[in-house]
């Protein structure tokens, strides 16, 4: 199973704080790929990813789901 390293989680992070936290991991070469999910001001789902097709994104989401449900 893929090892999941969680970012410092906070319910109070702003969008910029969450992205800056991930960016620090990129700068220290700790991220190979990334999937970003968010909502815009109108509530529409926005996705961005690196080197990832929909199948790979779904696999990553399912891995995150397993991690969340195991806590």
DALIN-V840942 format. One record per residue. N is the residue number from 1. RES is the residue in three letters. SS is DSSP state (~ for helix, > for strand, _ for the rest). OMEGA is omega as a letter, one per 30 degrees, with the letter a starting at -180 (* if undefined). Layout:
n->N res->RES ss->SS omega->OMEGA
n->N res->RES ss->SS omega->OMEGA
This chain:
n->1 res->UNK ss->_ omega->l
n->2 res->UNK ss->_ omega->l
n->3 res->UNK ss->_ omega->l
n->4 res->UNK ss->_ omega->l
n->5 res->UNK ss->_ omega->a
n->6 res->UNK ss->_ omega->l
n->7 res->UNK ss->_ omega->l
n->8 res->UNK ss->_ omega->a
n->9 res->UNK ss->_ omega->l
n->10 res->UNK ss->_ omega->l
n->11 res->UNK ss->_ omega->a
n->12 res->UNK ss->_ omega->l
n->13 res->UNK ss->_ omega->l
n->14 res->UNK ss->_ omega->l
n->15 res->UNK ss->~ omega->a
n->16 res->UNK ss->~ omega->l
n->17 res->UNK ss->~ omega->l
n->18 res->UNK ss->~ omega->l
n->19 res->UNK ss->~ omega->l
n->20 res->UNK ss->~ omega->l
n->21 res->UNK ss->~ omega->l
n->22 res->UNK ss->~ omega->a
n->23 res->UNK ss->~ omega->l
n->24 res->UNK ss->~ omega->l
n->25 res->UNK ss->~ omega->l
n->26 res->UNK ss->~ omega->a
n->27 res->UNK ss->~ omega->l
n->28 res->UNK ss->_ omega->l
n->29 res->UNK ss->_ omega->l
n->30 res->UNK ss->_ omega->l
n->31 res->UNK ss->_ omega->l
n->32 res->UNK ss->_ omega->l
n->33 res->UNK ss->_ omega->a
n->34 res->UNK ss->_ omega->l
n->35 res->UNK ss->> omega->a
n->36 res->UNK ss->> omega->l
n->37 res->UNK ss->> omega->l
n->38 res->UNK ss->> omega->l
n->39 res->UNK ss->> omega->l
n->40 res->UNK ss->_ omega->a
n->41 res->UNK ss->_ omega->l
n->42 res->UNK ss->_ omega->l
n->43 res->UNK ss->_ omega->l
n->44 res->UNK ss->_ omega->l
n->45 res->UNK ss->> omega->l
n->46 res->UNK ss->> omega->l
n->47 res->UNK ss->> omega->l
n->48 res->UNK ss->> omega->l
n->49 res->UNK ss->> omega->l
n->50 res->UNK ss->_ omega->l
n->51 res->UNK ss->_ omega->a
n->52 res->UNK ss->_ omega->l
n->53 res->UNK ss->_ omega->a
n->54 res->UNK ss->~ omega->l
n->55 res->UNK ss->~ omega->l
n->56 res->UNK ss->~ omega->l
n->57 res->UNK ss->~ omega->l
n->58 res->UNK ss->~ omega->l
n->59 res->UNK ss->~ omega->l
n->60 res->UNK ss->~ omega->l
n->61 res->UNK ss->~ omega->l
n->62 res->UNK ss->~ omega->l
n->63 res->UNK ss->~ omega->l
n->64 res->UNK ss->~ omega->l
n->65 res->UNK ss->~ omega->l
n->66 res->UNK ss->~ omega->l
n->67 res->UNK ss->~ omega->a
n->68 res->UNK ss->~ omega->a
n->69 res->UNK ss->~ omega->a
n->70 res->UNK ss->_ omega->a
n->71 res->UNK ss->_ omega->*
